[in-house]
Amino acid sequence: MSGEVSPNIGKVIDNRFTILSRLGAGGMAVVYLAQDGYRNEQVALKFLQPRMLTDKSILMRFHREYKICARFDHPNIVKLFHFGQADDGAYYCAMEYISGMAIDEILQVEDQIEPSRVNTIMSGVCKALSCFHKENIVHRDLKPANIMIAPLQGGGERVVVMDFGLARDMDATALTRTGAVLGTPYYLSPELAMGEKADLRTDVWQIGVITHELLTGEKAFSGTSLNDVVSGILSGKRKLISVSNPDLSPLWDEIIDRCLE
């Protein structure tokens, strides 16, 4: 972790947030659990990695993520409520802390998910996307790691769509260069795989491949190399879930195929 940790455990940020522990990190950001002195509750603080601070496009994307999420107050969308810069120059945003598991973590334990639960999960994701799409916003990076499942008191689960670092307003000026391939390879829609502009259909396509994976425990498009994965995506040839698991209704394949159109 040397060189990537911006705040220290116990440090107070902006006279408000006390860092409690490190929750995780990715290529662009590191996330901490913190106590919010104003709201009197635990929150998650997402800091840009120090090496990203000199990249203007990354800073703009990070701020855009906050502005997009701050528009919404919906149970299936993570709540972001503060954007700031720490004394050491690190940019961060504060969001609700969700105590649960990402879908990719669940799949490591359960291999595949029961159809009724898949229906509940993907219904929650679709409700979140409905909010985005009404505002002409495309997420572009839907994947199991960006969907959290949190248990509710009294039973049931809350589905929360996370990580809007690649989301953009379709009417806004693009911050990414033409031809840039963005996202995780297994979940790249054909247009993203070719470096083309994403639109609202990109999110629908990603819903299809995620649904396939939840039901089967297998990627919709896989291979031994990036080229294999991209070739499969562009060809549209995937193994039917009714073949992978004959107990599943063929209606699931019809639903997935509609998403991948």
N, C-alpha and C positions, 0 to 999 in steps of 0.2 A: 504493500500500500504506500510505500515511500514515494513522495513526490506528487501523489494524487489527492491526498487528504487536505482539504482547505481549512475547515475549522477543527479545533481540537475538542475532544469530549469534555463537557463541562463548560465550554466557552459560551458566552452570551452574545448573541447576534442582535444588533440594533436595539439593545436594551429591552429585548422582548423574548427572543427565542433561546432557550438553554439546550445545548446539544446533549442528548442522553446516550445515543449509541448509533452505530453505523448500520444501516439496513441493507445496503447493496450499492453496486456501481455498474455502469455501462461504459461504452466508448466515449460518450459525451458528458456524462454527469455522474455524480455520486449522491446518494440519498441518505439522510440521517433522520432518526427519530428525535424529536425535540419537544420541550414543554413550552407552550405558548402562554406567556404571562398575561397577555391581554384577554385571550379567550378562555384561559384556565383549563386547557385540555392539551392532549398530546397531538402533535401534527407531524407531517413529513416535510422536511426541507430538502429541496433538490438543488444542488450546486453544480454549476458548470465546472468541468475539470479545468485546472489551471492552464493547461496547454491550449485550451480553446479560447482563452480570453483575448487573444490577439487576432482572432478570425472574426471579422465584422459580420460576415454572413451567418455564422453560428450564433453570435450574440443576437442578431435580428430574429433568427429562427426561435431562439429560446424565449425571447420577449413575446414573439407572436404566439407561442404555445400558451403563455399565460393569458394573453388577451383573448384568445379563442375560448379557452376553458372558463374564464371569468364571466363570459356572456351567459352561461347556462347554470340553472339550478334544477338539476334533474337527478333522480336517484341512481340512474345508470351511467352517469358521467361524474368522474372525479371532480371534486370541488377545489378550485384554486382561489385563494383570497388575498395573496400579498406577493408583490415583486419588489426586490430590493438589491442593494449592493452592500456587502459587508465591509468593515474597516480595512480589510486586506485587499479589497478590490474585487473579490469574488462575487459574481452575480448569482442570485438564488430566487426561487419561488417557494412559497409556503402553500401546502395543500392538506386536505384532510388525510389523516392516517387511517388506512384501511387494514384491519387485522384479519387476514385471510390468506388464501393461496392463489397464485396465478394458475391459469389452466395448464400451462406446460408443467408446472410442479405436480398438479393433480394427475396428469397423464403418466408421470414417472412412477406413481404409486398404483394407479388403477388400470393402466394399459389402455382401456377404452371406457367410455361413459355410457350409462344406460340411456336409451332413446328418449325417455320421458324427461330426464334431466338435461339432455342435449337440447330438447325443445325449449325448456325453461331458460337455459343459458343463452341460446341464440335469440330467443324472443327479447331478452333484456338488451343484447347487443343491437338488435334491430331497432328497438325503441330509442337507444342512444343515437344511432345513425339517422333516424328520422328527424331528430332535433338538428343535427348537423346539416343534413341535406336541405331542410327547410330554409336554412340560412346560407345555402349554396357553399357549404364547407365540406371538403373531402378529407377523410382521416389519412388515407394512403398507406398506413403501416399497421393494419389490423393483423394480429397474430396471437396465439395462445398466451405468450408472455405479457401481452398488453391487456389481458382481460382478467380481472380479479374476481374471486368468489369469496364473499364474506358471510359467515353464518349470522342469522338474525335471532334475536331473543324471541323465544316462543316457537322457534322452528322456521324453516325456509331459508332461502339464501338471497343475498343481494349480488347482482351482477354489475360490475363497474368497469367501464372502458377507460383505459389509462393511456398515458404517453402520447401526446399530441405534437411531438417534435417535428413530424413531417406533414402535419395537417396544414391546409392552406385554403384561403378563401378563393373560390374559382374566379372571382372578379378582380383579385389583387394581382399586383405585379409579382411574377415568380422570382424567388431568391436563388433558385438552383439553375445551374447552367444547362443548356440544351444538350441532350445526350447523356446526362448523368443518370446512373441507375441507383435508385434509392429504395431502401427496405431490405427485408430479410429474404434471401433467394427463394425459399420454399413457398413464400406467400406473395411473390411478385406477380401482379397481373400481367397479361401479355404486353400491354402498352408500357408499363413500367420496365419490364424486362428488355424492351427495345429502346428504352431511354426517351420515350415519348411522354406527352402531357397526360396526366391523370385526370379523370373526371369522376362523377358520382358512381359510375358503373364499376370503378376500381374497388370501392368498398364492398359492393355486392359480390364481386368475384372473390374477394378475400373471405367473405362470409361462407361462400361455397366450399372453399378448400379447408377452412377451419372446421366446418360441419363434418366433412369427410373424415378429418383426423380424429375428431372427438368420438365418432361412431366406430371407427376401426382401429384407432391407435397407430395408424400409418399415415404418412404424408400422401397427399393426393398426387403429387409429382415428386419423384425422388430419383436419385442416381448416384454414381460414384464420383461425379465431378459437377462443378457449377454448370458446365456446358450441357451435361446430361439433364440437369434439372430444368434449365432454360429451354432446352429442346422439347422436353415433355410439355412444358407450359405452353409453348408456341403451337405445338401440334394439337393440344387439347386432349391427348389420349391419357386416360387414367384408368386404374383398376376399379371396376364397379364395386360399391360397398356390398351389394347383394351377393357378389362372388366372394369377397373377403369374409363375409359373415352371412350365410344363407338365412339366418333367423331374422335378419332385418328386412323390413318391408321395401320392395322396389320403389315405393313412392319416395323414399329418401333420395334415390338416384335421380328421380325426376326433378326434385327440388334443387339438388346440387347442380344438375345440368342447366336448369334455368338460371342459376346464379352465374354459371360459367359462360353463358351465351355472349 
